[in-house]
Amino acid sequence: MTTKPQSDSSLTQNSSEPTNSAASPNDNAACESSNQSASQGWVYSDIVKDHFLSPRNFLMGDETKYPHDAEGTVGNPVCGDQMKMFLQIEDDKIKDVKWKTYGCASAIASTSALSELAKGKTLDDALKIGPAEIAEFLGGLPAHKFHCSVLGHEALAAAIENYHKQQ
């Protein structure tokens, strides 16, 4: 595997969750499998696994060195997932998307998928990418992990809202 993304210390951690970011697929898999027996194995689609193990558009390194026009951060205090999205915007279109996520495999895969879905879209069209579309793109998510796609949608919406406030 190529260089793994590093943890972002600016994202807080929930002591009941493993202390990993998008960087640690093997450790995050433990979070995913904590509610299932070892005999069940991986219960997600191959697309989720692919986006978890090879996340797209993950922001490596210091986020202050990535030139962006907007950012949005959301978190879920119940599960401890946090997502941060960074947008480069040109002519009211998302030119580039980068992100950092602290969370489980579903959270990482959802953010990765959303970054692919949003890139190149107008801001209005990007806001129309809902949690159901993210989950569908991933080949589905278990019901108890659907909130991960909701968080991704909320992080993107927060970034776009922050962009509009700056204009």
N, C-alpha and C positions, 0 to 999 in steps of 0.2 A: 504494500500500500504506500502511497505517496505521503509526504509530510502531513501530519495531522494538525488540524486547527488547535490553537491553544486556548485555554480558559481565559475569560475576561474577568479580572478581579473586580471590576466595577459592577458586575451583576451579583446580587446577593445570593446566598445559598440557604436552603431550608435544611435544617439539621436532620430531618427525617428522610431526606433524599440523598443519593450518592453525590459526591462533590465533583461532578464532571460537567463538561460543556460538549459542544458538537465534536470535540476532539477525541472522545473516548468511547467509541462504539462498543467495545467489549464490556466496559464498566456500565454504560447506560443500558446495555442489554439485560444486565442484572435487574435494573429498575423495571424494565418491561416484563421480565419473567417472574418477578417476585410474587405475582398472584396466580401463577400457573405451575404445574408440576414439571419436572425436568423431562418427563416423557412426552409432553405436548410440543416442545420445541418452539420454533419461530411461528407465530400465529398471524403474521402480517403478510401482505402481498410482496411479491418480488420487487415491485416499484418502491414500496416503503423501504425495504431493505437496501435497495440501490441508493436512494436519496439519503438514507441514514449513514451508510458506509462511505459514500462518495458525495457529500453535500455540494450542491451547486451554489456559487456566488457567496460562499462563506467569507467573511472579512477576516483575513489573517492579520495579526499584529495590532498595532496601535490605531484605534479608530480615529484619533485626532489627525492622523496623517492621510486619511482617505477624504478627498475633497467631495463634499456632498451638499446638497441644497436643502435637505430636510432629513429629520430622523424622528422616529417614534419608538417608544418603549412601553411595553405592557407586561404584566405579570399576573400570575394566579397564586394567591397566597395559600390555597388549599393544597395544590400539588407542588408548588415551588417553581414551576416553569416560568422563565422570563425570556422575552424576545425583544430584540432591538433591530430595527430596520433603518437603513440609510439609503436615500434616493438621490440620484443625479437626475435633474429635470431640465429638459431643453424643449422649448416651444410647446409647453404644456404636456409633454410626453415623458415617460420614464425612460431615460437614456440608459441608466444602469441601476442595479439594486445590489446592495451588500447587506449582510445580516450577521448577527451573533445571537445564539440561543443557548440558554442554560436549561437543560431539561432532558427528557427521555427521548427514545428513538422516534416516537410519533411526533413530538414537538420539533425535533430537528428535521425530520422528513417533511413535515407540513411547511416549515419555513423555507426549506430548499425548494419545494414544489411551487410555493407561492412566488418565490423570486423568479422562477422560470415563467410562470403565468403572467406576471405583471410587467416584465421587461418589454419595452416597446409600445406599451399601451398608453393612451391618454390618461390623465388623472381620473377623469370621470369613469372611463371604462375599467380602470384598475380598481376603483371603489366597488364596482359591480361583481368582482371576484369574491364570492362568498365562501363560507366554510364548506358547504356541500360540494361546490365545484373543486375545492382543494382536495377534499376527501375522495371525490370521484376520480380526479387526476391520479391520485395515489393508489387507485384500485380498491378503495375502501379503508376505513379505520374501524376498529371495534367501538361499540357504543360508548364504553367508558374512556375512550381516548379521543372522541370527537371534539372535545374542548380544545385540543391542540390546534385543530384547524381554525377554530374560533379565535384563538389567541393570535394566530398569524394574520388573519383578516383584521383584527383590531390594531395590531402593530402597524400594518400598512395604512390603515385609516388614520391612525394617530400621526404618522409621518406626513401624510397628505394634508391633514388639518393644520399641522405645524407649518407646513410650506405656505398654505393660504394665509395664515396669520402673519407671516413675514412679508408678504407682498403688499 
